């Protein structure tokens, strides 16, 4: 006889499960900055450009996290682990010079000095809207990376897929609250 489901049962994965699985998934897919194993020449330079663009995109996302954490310090505990994941993503793509892990509670001097005022750095006045803005940025970036999979060589495609999946998990965590 099957057990009836609890009235408090939730559909979908729990936040803690996603936080536990995301780093393991990244480790299993081999987040390295190494060679893609594909042919040299034009394909290699296209892969290098795609890798550099992905690193810049992740660094830009780190800047958004830094701006939100600086403007809404009450969210630092919740956003810190997600920000650190994005820093690791930037490093996996060969970037990360601007995305220092020591800046988890406030923007680093290199980030603030190199970042020009832009609409993306504007933080809404309340926590809910700030989280929604980060979720939208994560979603847009994950979608772009997913679309890039079709033209990326093997290892870069695996890395893009892994980081896009982590970004989708971040969207879930940013939009589901403290569940």
C-alpha positions, 0 to 999 in steps of 0.5 A, a space after each residue: 500500500 503506497 504512503 500518501 504524500 505529505 501535505 507539505 511535500 514540495 515538488 522539485 529538488 530542495 535547496 540543500 540538495 542543489 547546493 550539494 550536487 552543483 559542486 560535485 557535478 562541476 567536478 565530474 565534468 572536469 572544469 578545467 581550463 585545458 585544451 579541448 582536444 579538438 583540431 588546431 587552427 581556426 576552430 581553436 581560436 574560435 574556442 579561445 574566443 568563446 572561452 574568453 567571452 564566457 570568462 568575461 560573462 562570469 566576471 560580469 556576473 560576479 560584479 552583479 553579485 558584489 553590487 547586490 551584496 554591497 547594497 543589501 548586506 543582509 543577503 550576503 549569507 545567502 548570496 555568498 556561496 552562489 557568488 563563489 560558484 560564479 568565481 569558480 566558473 570564471 576561473 574554469 573558463 580561464 578568467 577570474 583575475 577580477 573575481 577574487 574569492 576574498 571579496 565575498 562580503 564586499 566588492 574588491 578594489 579591482 572590481 569597483 575600480 574597473 567597473 564603470 557605472 552601468 544599468 546592470 550594476 544598479 541594485 533595486 531597493 528591496 531584497 526581493 527585487 535584488 534577488 529577482 535581478 540576479 536570477 534574471 541575469 543568471 537565467 539569461 547567461 545560462 540560456 546564452 551558454 546553452 545556445 552556444 553548445 551547438 558550436 563549441 568543441 567537446 571539452 568547452 561544450 561540456 564546461 558550458 553545459 555544466 556551468 549553464 546547469 549550475 546557473 539554472 540551479 542558481 536561478 532556482 535558489 534565488 527564486 525559491 526563497 529560504 525553502 
